[in-house]
Amino acid sequence: MNKKIRIIVGCEFSQVVTKAFRDRGHEAFSCDILPTEGNPNWHFQEDILKLLKKEKFDLGIFFPPCTHLASSGARWFKEKRKDGRQQQGIDFFMKLINAPIEKIAVENPIGIMSTIYRKPDQIIQPWMFGHNETKATCLWLKGLSILKPENIVEPDYMRKADGSYYKDKKGKRYSRIHFMSRNIKDRGKERSRTYQGISNAIANQWNF
């Protein structure tokens, strides 16, 4: 392991990423307005922006809400621009990317920040890190290297009972994540979880 560093994982209640760093000997903390599912001693239950004004960190990894930014919700953009919700999401994203931390990563799905801010440094998929799911995830990086795939596997898609794939009108196969969200009570929370393989790669590669 390289030198021990102090890390904040913002907008993470699960502590999947936080624990990956802890397992490697680093001083990592999660922060979310929700209580953590993990170790409360490693968690700040408060607004991440307020925390960043009080605490110092060597590395910040942030997962801001994508509800008003992701292209998947484009049908509601006009309404969200009108009532200010989208601008709030943009402002929050930008405050995180510009936080006073030397090394920063901000994650979000494909959405409007690619044009409002800039194109992401990379787009990763779970299947690059040992999970056969498809979920395009953008990463905007400051002072960090591109995340390298660690265990590439064949992606799979949602299948019918007969083994054939569900497809949209254009013939594109549906991801299993797309269907997962339909029947889960806290689907926003479940879809926001970082895959363990990606968390391990982050902790392996983004240290000093």
Protein Blocks (a to p, Z undefined) as FASTA:
>chain_A
ZZddddddehiaklmmmmmmmmnopacddddfbdcfbdfklcccddfklmmmmpccfbdc
ddddfklmpmklmmmmmmmmmnommmmmmmmmmmmmmpccfbdcddddddfklmmmmccf
bdcdfklnopacdcddddddehiacdddfbdcdddddddfkopacddfkopacdfklmmm
mmgfklmlmmmpccfklmmmmmmmmcZZ
